[in-house]
Amino acid sequence: MTTYIFFDEALRMLTNAYLLSAVFLIAASGIGLAVIETIEKTGER
């Protein structure tokens, strides 16, 4: 029994994965910048 993935379904899955990775990268960079800013503020005192 072989299961085939149709082209439109595969394209939808790839698009969703791309968009999720972009959102994850934006969120991770925001968290990283917040951490760096917090470290810099504590270093000044």
Secondary structure, DSSP 8 states (H G I E B T S, - for coil): ------HHHHHHHHHHHHHHHHHHHHHHHHHHHHHHHHHHHHHH-
